[in-house]
Amino acid sequence: MKILAIETSTLMGSVAVVDDAHLLCELTLHVEETHSAQLMPAVDYVLKTVGVAPANLDGFAVALGPGSFTGLRIGMSTAKGLAVAASKPVVGISTLEAMAWRFPYCPSLICPLIDARMKEVYGAWFRAIDGRIMRLSEDLVLPVSDLLKDLGEDAVFFGSGSQRYREEIAGTAKGHAKFAWPETDGADASIVGFLAAEKVKRGDIPNIDELEPLYIRELQALTRKPKDIDR
C-alpha cells in the first residue's frame, strides 16, 4: 500500500512515500521560509524518485498538528488537493503521536513537546509496549508546570518545547526528566505514512470535508496527569 505523506507542522518538515512498513523515499525540508516554497517541489521529487504517479498511490497522509498554524494549513490544503485530484483517500495523524513513534522501545514515559509560545507547550503522554506506542493522554496545550504535575516516574522529553523549557522541566520533574538528542525533535513524514497506512487498512478513513488541522488551543484539554484512555 503506497502512501504519500506530508509533515509541515514543524520547521523541520518532510515528505515521504511509504509502501506498507517500507520507506521508499523521504525528503527533509529545513524551512526558514514558508513551507509553500518547497512543498510541491519536494512532492514532485519523491514521486519521481520512486517512479509512481499520484493516481497510482493508495492514499495520502498529513500531519494534523499541533504545530505551526501556517504550516498546518499548507500541508492540509496540499494533501487534500492531491487526494481530490487523484480520487484517493487522505488520512490525518497527530504530530505528537508521530513524534512518539520515534521511541517504540523506550522503557520510560514518552513526552513529545512542541513550543506553543505564550509560555505553553503542546504535549501528550505515551508509553511503549512491545514495540507499539500507546497513548495515555489527549494532545494538550498548557504550561510545563501543569503538564508535569504529579509526575512520579521517569519520562523522556524531546521536541522544540523540551529545548526551550529544558531547565523548567528538569526542575519541575524532580529527577525524573530525561532528554533525547535534538535530532529527534521533529516528526517524520515516513512515520505519518506508516501510521496512515494502518488506518487505511482498517477502513478508518475520514470524510475529506471533515479533516481539519488540530490546533488544540480552540479545544483546551483538561487532562494534566498521564493516565490510560481509549485510543
Helices and strands as residue ranges (DSSP letters): E 2-7, E 12-19, E 22-30, G 35-37, H 39-50, G 54-56, E 59-65, H 69-86, E 90-94, H 95-100, E 109-117, E 120-123, E 126-129, E 132-135, E 140-142, H 144-147, E 155-158, H 160-164, H 166-173, E 177-179, G 182-184, H 189-202, G 208-210, G 217-219
